[in-house]
């Protein structure tokens, strides 16, 4: 994982965590958690795609 990717992932996590902690109600907290989960899935998918590209080029 490159430094930029790591930084973006950490930034997204902190942003969503802040939104959850400052949520005014349960719905806002749930939306922030869902957003964070979607970002984690997207990051995992991208990592898997990069891994597959590396294996295919070998």
URQUIPE-V136319 format. One line per field, one symbol per residue. burial: + if it has 16 or more other C-alpha atoms within 10 Angstrom, else -. Layout:
burial->???
//
This chain:
burial->--------+--++--++-++--------+--++--+--+---+---------------
//
